Amino acid sequence: MAPERPKIVQECTRANVAAPSPAERREPLASFIVCTRNRAEALEACIKSIEEACRSHATVTSELVVVDNGSTDDTAERLIHIAATLSIAITLVTEPRPGLAAARNAGMERSRGRILVFIDDDCKVDCRYLQDLERHYATGERCIIRGGRVELGSSLDFPFTIKRSQRRERFTQDVHPGGFILGCNMTMHREIALRVGHFDERLGAGSSLKSAEDTDYLVRAFQLGIPIEYVPDMTVLHYHGRNTREAIERLHRDYSLGNGALCLKHILKAPWLLRHFCWSVRSAWRELFGGPRFDPEVSLSHWPIVFMNLLGAAKFARLAITRRARPPEVTQIKQAARSLR
């Protein structure tokens, strides 16, 4: 579990524009949490889709929490304008420390909903999303992490970072947790988030390990006996913008780097992750002799997975040793300095 983080986020809510209505003061059922950095145009489209989904199923009280993770474009200005005109409750949070995990943690801390819904800023939510969400959670099963369908938003982009399966299924150790459900469309009850804890800020986009903060969260939940379920609705469209092979290969390497760190982090409590690494090694050798490549649609190789897994494990080991070797008074001074900003 990630260490306790200092409270350094700054908050600006719509209360600065107008007093909240009684509906806004009520605890909402769903909190949409969107983390963003330098994607102002995509973010605006994402927010509009969430607003439309909320209008389409207004019986479900919802809020939107947007975490600006150090944007240098016009994201802050656009968000102020959006907050003044949006028809649903919105909370704007600034998290200056870089990293998607830090931004997700800030969003969780400022959310009020009973169900947390993580949506990426380059996604659009289907207008029936809340109907599907309410139906799945109406069963009364609270101890679960649930992810929905992720479709390709633009036909110009490569079919990557999507999940189109039509079958409802629950996670087992026989499949790799990476991609079983995607962090751009992940939901859970608040008590599950409190039980699992914060996202590990050593992992994820914006960190030196590039990815796997969502996969790490799933592994930790699974170790606690919390089921993980994929459902073929609760749909979002992913406009990831990667339309060149170079961009896909770079992302593929980043995912493999994070997964290598994940394997080493959980090697004692989840040794079954090592089995997936061994399968990658075996598939890579078979590929040399004409065996299938990793992804039949994009034709990615198994070899970058093996190399980047090893590099990710080495980087995580160095981070763990560095953190352990750092004098506690240095950490306390740095946290105190951050809290005063």
N, C-alpha and C positions, 0 to 999 in steps of 0.2 A: 504494500500500500504506500502511496506517496506520503511524504512527511507533511505535517500540518503547515499550511501556507499562511503568510501574513495577510491581514485584511487591508489590501491596498487599492481595491477598486473604488472608483468614483462613480456615483450614480446620478442620473438626470431623468426623471420620470415626467409623464405628461401632467403631473400635478403642478409643474412649473408653468404650464400653459392654462390649465383650467382645473378647478377642484374636481376630484374624482366623484363619479356618480355612485349611488348605493350599490349598483351592479358591479362596478369596478372594485368596490371595497370588499365584496364577498370573495371568499377563497374560490378561485376558478377550478374547474375540473382539470383543464389542460393548460400547461405552460409550454409554448413553442420557444425553444432556445436556439437562436441563430448566432453563430460566431462569424465574424467577418474581418477581412484585412484587404484593403485596396481593391474592392470589387463593387464599387458604388452602383454601377448600372445593373449588374446581376442581382445585387442585394435588393434593389428597389422592386425588381420583378418577383423575387422570392417573397417579399413582404406583401405585395399585392395579392399573390396567390394564397397566402395564409389568410389574409383578410377576406378573400372571396370564400374560402372554405369555411370560415367562421360565420359568414353571412348565410351560407347555404344550410348550415345546421346550427341555427342560433340558440337552440334549446341547450346546447353545451356551452357553459361559460368558459371563456378562454382568455389568455393573455399572451403577449409576445414579449420576449426578453431578447434584446439585440446587444451583443458584446462586441465592441470595436476594439480589436487587438492591435492597436498602434498604427492605424491607417494613416498614410501620408497624402492620399488623394482627397477628393471632396466628400468622402463618406460622412464625416461629422456634420457638415452643413446640410447634406441631403437628409440625414436622419432627423435633424431638428425640424425640418420642413415636414417630413413624413409624420413625425410624432404629433404635430399640430393639426393634421388633417385626417389621421387614421380613425376608423370607426371602432376599433378594438383597443383595449388597454395595452399600453406599451411602456416598457422600462428600458432605458438606454444606459448601458454600462460601459465604462472605459477600463480596460485591463491593459496597462502599458507593457507588462512583461510579455515578450514574444512567446508564441507557442499555442497551438490549438488546445492542448490539455489545460493550460492555465486559463484560457478563455472559457472553456467548458465548465471548469470549476467555478469561475466567477458567475457564469450564468446560472448554475445550480444554486449558488448562495443567494442570488437575488430573486429567484423564481418563487411563486406562491402556490402553484397548482398541485393538485393531488397526483396528477400524472405528468411526467416530464417527457417532452417530445423534442429530440435533437434533430434539427434539419440544417443541412449545409447551405451556405449563402448562394451557391450556384445551382440550387434546385428549385423547382416549382412544385407546390403541393396540389394534388388532385382535389377538385371541389367536393368530392365525397369522402375526403380523408377522415373528418371527424365522425361521420356516420359509421365508418368501418372501425375506427378507434373505439367508439362507445360500444359497439356491438361486441367486440372482442373482450373488452374489460367488464362488460355487463355480467359475465359468468361468475364474477366474484373472486376469481383467482388473482390475488394481488402479488404473490411471490413469483414474479416472472419478469424476464426482459424480453421484449417483443419487437421485432423489426419487420418492416413491410417491403413491398415490391419497389424496385428502383429501375425505371425505364430510361432508355437513352433519350435525352431531350432534343438533340439535333442530329439529323441523319448525316451531317458532315463530320461528326466526331466518331472516333473508333469505339466499337462496342466493348468498353472497358469500364470498370467501377460501376457495374450495373448488376442487378439480380432479377431475372425474369421467370424464375421457376413458378409453375402453376400449382405446386404441391405444398400444402401446409406440412411443416415438419419441425421436429425438435432436435437440438444439437446433441451429438454423441461424440465420444473420443475418436470415432472412426474417421471423422472429417476434420480438416484443419479449421480452427475457429475464424481465421482471416477470411472475410467475405461471406461467412455463413449468414450474418446480418450485417448491414453496412452502417457505419457511424453517421452517414448522412440521412438515415431514416431509422432511428432507434428510440424506443419508448420504454418507460418503466414507472412504477409507482414510486412516490417520494421515499417511502420507507425502505425500498430496495436501494436507492441511491445512498441513503444514510447508512445502510448496512454494509454496502460494498466500499463506500468512501469516495474520496476524490480520484480523478483521473491522475495517472502517474505523469508528472510534468517533465520527466526525462524522455518521454516518448511523444510521438505525434508530430504533425507538420509544424515547422518553426523551431524544432529542437534538433540537436545533433544526430538524433536517431530517426528523424524524418517521418515516422509513421507508427502505427500499431497501438496508439493510446486507446482506441476503441476495442481492439482485439484483446489487449491486456485486461480491460474492464470485464469482458466476457469470460475470460479464463478465471479471473478472481471470483466472479459471481458463480461460475460453475463449481469451483472448489468449495463454495459455501452451500452447495446443494440447490442453487437457484436455477430453475429451468430456463432455457433460452429457446425462443420459438420464432420461426419465420412464417409469415402469413402472406399469401399471394395477392393481397389487396393493400389497403393503407398506402396507396401509391404516390411516389414522387417521380418527377422527371428530372434527370441529372444532365445539366448543360455544362459538362466539365471542360469543354473547349479544347480538348486534346485531339487534334486532327492530323498530326504527323506521327510517323512511326518513331521518330526520335523522342518525342514527348511521351509516348506510351512506354518505350523502353526505359526512359529515365524514371517514370513513375513505378514501373515494375521493379527496378533496382531499389528504389526507396522503400517499397513495401517489403522487399526481401531483407533489407537492412534492419528494419524494425522487427521483423519476425525472428531474425537471428538473436536480437536483444531479448525478445520475449521468451525464446527457448531457454536461454541461459538464466534469465530471472526466475523462471518457474521450474528449473530442472529437477529440484528436489521434491516439490509438491505436485508438479504436473509432468512427470517424466514421459508421459505419452506424447508430448510435443516433440521430443527427440525422435520418436518413431517417424513423424512426418518429415523431419530433416533427412533421415536415412532413406526414406522413400524417394526424396528429391535427388539424393546422390545416385541411387539406383537408376532412376529415370534418366539422369544426365548421362550415365555411362551407356545406357541403351540407345540414347539419342545419337551417340557417336557411330553406332552400327545400324542406323536407319530407323531407330525407334521413333515413336511420336514425340512431337514437341509439346511444350507446356500448355499452350492455348491454341486450339485448332483454328479459331477465327482470326486471331491476330498473329499466330505462328511465332510465339515467343519461345525462347530456349530455356531449358532447365538449368544451364550452367550459371547464368547470372544469379539464380536463386541460391545455388550452393555457395558461390563466392561471397555474395552479399550477406547471406546468413552468417558465415564465419566472421566477416568484418563487423557485422552488427553485434555479435556475441563479444568480440574483442573490445569494441567501443563501450558496450555496457559494463564490462568488467572494469575498464579504466575509470568510468564514471563512478562505479560503486566504490572502488578503492580510493579515488580522490575524495569522495564525500565522507568516507569513513575516516580518512586521514586528516580532514580539515578540523582544526581546533574548534571546540564548541563555542568559544567566546567570539571567534570570527563570524560564525554563522549568526549568532545573536546580534552582533553589531550591525551586520548587513540587513537583517530583518528589521531592526529598530530604525535604521536609516530609511528603508523603504516605506515603513509605516508613517514617517513624518513628511513624506512628499506630498 
